[in-house]
Amino acid sequence: MLMLRDKEDHADDNGVWLASKIPHHASLKKEFPSMRSIAMFGPGETGWQNIPASANDFESAVMKACELIVKGDERLGTIPKPRRKKKK
């Protein structure tokens, strides 16, 4: 559902990454104004969204994201596609 990133490379993408589907981004952006796509994934909108560590509201935004997850908000989290079994 989320992950914390704090690395020297691509430091602009440090912060908390939220897994979400693109149709939910507009409504989530209203709740998390600093949220944006992950730059290191290239141009365009990505399924993973970032609450940047540099955001003025970083701590409160992350706490709010956690509260939404606990409440079961459908906009956060994705179910990954099943992995293919390797042929022997």
C-alpha positions in Angstrom: 0.0 0.0 0.0 2.8 2.3 0.7 6.6 2.4 1.1 9.2 4.8 2.5 12.0 5.9 0.2 15.2 7.7 1.5 18.1 7.3 -0.9 20.8 9.5 -2.4 20.0 8.7 -6.0 16.8 10.4 -7.3 16.5 12.2 -4.0 13.5 14.2 -5.4 11.5 10.9 -5.2 12.3 10.4 -1.5 9.2 10.3 0.7 6.3 8.0 1.0 5.1 6.2 -2.1 1.4 5.4 -2.3 0.1 2.6 -4.5 -3.0 3.7 -6.3 -4.8 3.4 -9.6 -4.7 6.3 -12.0 -8.5 6.9 -11.8 -8.2 7.7 -8.1 -5.4 10.2 -8.4 -7.6 13.3 -8.9 -9.6 12.7 -5.7 -6.4 11.8 -3.8 -4.7 14.9 -5.0 -7.5 17.0 -3.3 -6.5 15.4 0.0 -2.8 15.4 -0.7 -1.9 18.5 -2.7 1.8 17.7 -2.7 1.2 14.2 -4.2 2.8 13.6 -7.6 4.0 10.8 -9.8 7.4 9.2 -9.3 9.9 11.1 -11.5 12.4 8.2 -11.8 9.8 6.1 -13.6 9.8 8.6 -16.5 7.3 11.0 -17.9 3.6 10.6 -17.4 1.4 9.5 -14.6 2.4 6.4 -12.7 0.5 4.0 -10.4 2.8 4.8 -7.6 2.4 8.3 -6.3 4.8 10.2 -4.0 4.2 12.4 -1.0 7.6 14.1 -1.2 9.7 14.2 2.0 10.3 17.9 1.2 6.6 18.7 1.3 5.6 21.2 4.1 2.8 18.9 5.1 4.7 15.6 4.8 4.1 14.2 8.3 0.4 15.2 8.4 -0.2 13.9 4.9 1.5 10.5 5.7 -0.6 10.2 8.9 -3.7 10.9 6.9 -2.8 8.3 4.3 -2.3 5.8 7.1 -5.7 6.7 8.5 -7.3 6.1 5.1 -5.6 2.7 4.8 -6.8 1.6 8.2 -10.4 2.7 7.2 -10.1 0.5 4.1 -10.2 3.4 1.5 -10.4 1.7 -1.9 -8.3 4.4 -3.5 -5.1 3.3 -1.8 -3.5 0.0 -2.5 -3.5 -2.3 -5.5 -3.6 -6.0 -6.0 -0.6 -7.0 -8.2 -1.1 -9.2 -11.2 -0.2 -12.8 -10.6 3.3 -13.8 -11.5 3.9 -16.2 -14.2 5.2 -19.6 -13.2 8.6 -20.3 -14.5 8.8 -23.2 -17.0 11.0 -26.1 -15.9 
